[in-house]
Amino acid sequence: MLATVGSPADSIALAETQLRRFDGMSFMPIRESTVSREMTTRYMADMVNHAETDVVIIGAGSAGLSCAYELTKHKDIKVTIIEQSVAPGGGCWLGGQLFSAMVVRKPGNSLLDELEVPYDDKGDYVVVKHAALFMSSVLRATLLAENTKLFNAVAVEDLLVRREETGVRVRGVVTNWSLVTQNHDTQSCMDPQVIEAKVVVTATGHDGPMGATCAKRLESIGALPTGLPGMHCMDMGSAEDAVVGNTTEVVPGLIFTGMEVAEVRGCNRMGPTFGAMLMSGQKAANLAVKVLQRDHGYGA
């Protein structure tokens, strides 16, 4: 439990007590090879275990992690999260223009309540004093769950698909180390590997260097019309409703969530208000459960 003090004298006493803990401190012995084995065996076991999974989530930003958190409520659904950055969280460690506060329009605060994230209630919206409070809370809740695994510093290079009479069905993702993906032009061929998934949720954000990954790939193979509408200009009043409303299964086996929805549906951007990201992620999770039921007999 966190120790707290009331007066300056109590603070000094606490600091002196704490400092005595460090006098002569010596850590237990360990061999370097032990550390290597612990990291390697656990990671490789996770890779083997998640070579086949129920749900892959591409992108661990606010929408992707909200989706993953919602799926922790379904303990028998295996969830694999792929994040190309070393640090998960996307742009949600801060609010707009690198400011700290996070504005969430109601009813998006319902997820904050679940996670016990405190906020200032302003009537139609709430304000979290620092966006990192939400991100650290949803990340912690997601990673503590036994049915989830986050592979960060891993990039999705392509989709695993099967062509059917009705079109393309997505059945997994093609992955590689992010540093390899970013240096294909400077190195010899380094082939990727795959994760087979019953459902893929894409949450890679709006267009950018690593954004709108699945939208652009589906367009390139003709699974979506050429000339996607792309994200439109900012209009907070319409954007959040549109993103949540258009969070759908775009092609069989592939659900779009968060700002990547705007790339395929032409929604406006909402800027630094995050309610739609949270609600779109949670909606995508429940859509994934229904796809598992429809296509794979989940719950039967």
Secondary structure, 3 states (H helix, E strand, C coil): CCCCCCCHHHHHHHHHHHHHHHCCCCCCCCCHHHHHHHHHHHHHHHHHHCCEEEEEEECCCHHHHHHHHHHCCCCCCCEEEEECCCCCCCCCCCCHHHCCCEEEECCCHHHHHHHCCCCEECCCEEEECCHHHHHHHHHHHHHHCCCEEEEECEEEEEEEEEEECCEEEEEEEEEEEHHHHCCCCCCCCCCCEEEEEEEEEECCCCCCCCCCHHHHHHHHCCCCCCCCCCCEEECHHHHHHHHHHCCCEEECCEEECCCHHHHHHCCEECCCECHHHHHHHHHHHHHHHHHHHHHHCCCC
